[in-house]
């Protein structure tokens, strides 16, 4: 941080400089967003707490005596708002699932891999107090905060902070071990987690930690474990999501009330003057400040219109609406089905000797996966977030001999953009007969000797390899519960899809693949897909005519 620069900006903002206040809000918003987002793990209240923090900071800026203490002062305000939010919530509300898991956002937006990804995902397993402390410690080791600022924000001495941080780090390392173990294939762990609903909590953290301590498979690390602080040194802040809007509305305050709140007369004057142009991503308008993040190629907003007394919380209108975030429904369409037909009918198995139709060519720039090049999802609640433009392979591995029963299908949630089902391959459908298969298997779904894996009524029969085309972002969740199955998710490309579906009977495979892509926006979409982010992805409704 350039302390001289920010000292000048803060001093100018206190004196009523509109551009300085604009720069101050835009420059420090990412720090506040990271603290609140990680402390609340992306809960739906993140936006409200961030807004309240910035509102109080701007409203009380005139009371700040030393500009050099602005960062610790702002962080302390954020932590107070986080604690106040916890006190206001009932136990039922506190147990709500995150609207947009911050661990996933961290992995996705910072492109974390390996042990850095492991640290981010381990945060889910911490209790609220530990997660609040970690939100500060993460920024300390990343070089964004000092230990003195961390201690001041929590309201304890630096000595006490050292003890608290050490205890939190121990629980974080335990949680990292759980993340590693759940990525493995330990049969004992699979049996233990058969009753788990997939939501991390302290009770399951203790159960899984006990298993790992006594399990040679789970406890044996296959690579050197790097301390978390070494992994996080120099890591960037998670950027604000495109379309994130912050409105600091002061239109309801009178001049007397605003002055008594600590605003200087010049600052009050700046906030009540006509709208000014956008600078540094923030806009100060009459009655309030607005911050709207935009993609780099987005056109600049028009000058904002001053809000009226009855509409002070509305963001200014721009020449182009902001891009949808993972938590919002798209505004580009008003149809019940935003595009495409739904794979919603049980079809007959096609002739094994019939080659597939030509696969249309779609633009490809590559898919980024939070699970890396090969995400193995074997437990309920396992998930991977995919983003970009290109093809994705979802490979099914069903083990009815281990646990036959009704499948709970995987679901695609938080979709922004488009998702199509383009092709099926892998040389067979899961209900194809397997001649000479041992142990009672009749098909990939099982057999009389071992039991069957049963699809929900109306579900399209899957093939061993299912291919999808994504242009946007979506999260795929493993909802395994009644049967025993795993999903392996690979980002891929069109050439690999064509090669797979073209390996027909002459090459010794069971059958050719099948192309479903129509090459238009009417191509079929997966059956269990939604733009929403439900607390339990297994509840995504099946849209079927069967």
Buried (B, 14 or more C-beta within 10 A) or exposed (E): EEEEEBBBBBEBBBBBBBBBBBBBBBBBBBBBBBBBBBBBBBBBBBBBBBBBBBBBBBBBBBEBEEBEBBBBBBBBBBBBBBBEBBEEBEEEEEEEBBBBBBBBBBBBBBEBBEBBBBBBBBBBBBEBBBBBBBBBBBBBBBEBBBBEBBBBBBEBEEEEBBEBBEEBBEBBBBBBBBBBBBBBEBEEBBEBBEEBEBBBBEEBBEBBBEBBEEBEEBBEEEEEEEEBBEBBEEBEBBBBBBBBBBBBBBBEBEEEEBBEBEBBEBBBEBBBBEBBBBBEBBBBBBBBBBBBBBEEEBEEBEBBBBBEEEEBBBBBEBEEEBBBBBBBEBEEEEEEEBBBBBBBBEEEEBEBEEBBEEBBEBEBEEBBBBBBEEBBBBBBBBBBBBBBBBBBBBBBEBBBBBBBBBBBBBBBBBBBBBBBBBBBBBBBBBBBEEEEEEEEBBBBBBBEEBBBBBBBEBBBBBBBBBBBBBBBBBBBBBBBBBBBBBBBBBBBEBEBBBEBBBBBBEEEBBBBBBBBBBBEEEBBBBBBBBBBBBEBBBEBEBBBEE
